[in-house]
Amino acid sequence: MIKWLSLIVGSMLLVGCSDETKEDELYDLLLVCFDDYYLSQKISASDTLQAFEDYLISEGHLENNSGESYLELLNYLKNNTYLKLPLKKIDFSNALLYTNPSDLLFCAHDNFNIDSSAFLTLDYYNCADQIAQMIEANESIDIHQMFDIYAKCLDKDEIVKPFVRESMLQFFYRWYFTSKYNREMALPLEESVEALESV
């Protein structure tokens, strides 16, 4: 409740803020909507994704939690199909894997009375728009292209803004699951043994 109230007050102050502060406030409002959606599914997305980030660091997929490290992982994944082994995580939230908030912009507009067009200037939505256009033109998109788009349109500062970080962690969370359980290519024998031993 306190988080909601502070963000409502913050949203009223958007008019007199610098562009960077406005951007941060807009991302904060989106994060409230994102987290609230998953709380309604009985999961704390922030806590789960923070713990997942720790997994990524401990397994060496991320060097640390910096924007540079996130970009390095995106650049690795745009050229490689799967995350490197070992992939030791075994417990996953179905809500985070398979559900998405229906419309974060509508939520922000409905709850904070912010015109949805204000969000379209954010770099994260520029990425989403590029991906949507590619899907519309081709009816599908290669996962490597998605990693490439995020790597090109998000810089090291943007990617660690809390909403963007959680969104990217959810993207990695889903790709981690795919890398572990839904590989289209068979693992080399020695990697198969490592994967079994890590479970």
ABEGO torsion letter per residue (X at the ends): XAAAAAAAAAAAAAAABBAAAAAAAAAAAAAAAAAAAAAAAGBBAAAAAAAAAAAAAAAGABABABAAAAAAAAAAAAABABBBOBBABABBBAAAAABBBABAAAAAAAAAGBBAAAAAABAAAAAAAAAAAAAAAAGBBBAAAAAAAAAAABBAAAAABAAAAAAAAAAAAAAAAAAAAABABBBBAAAAAAAAAAX
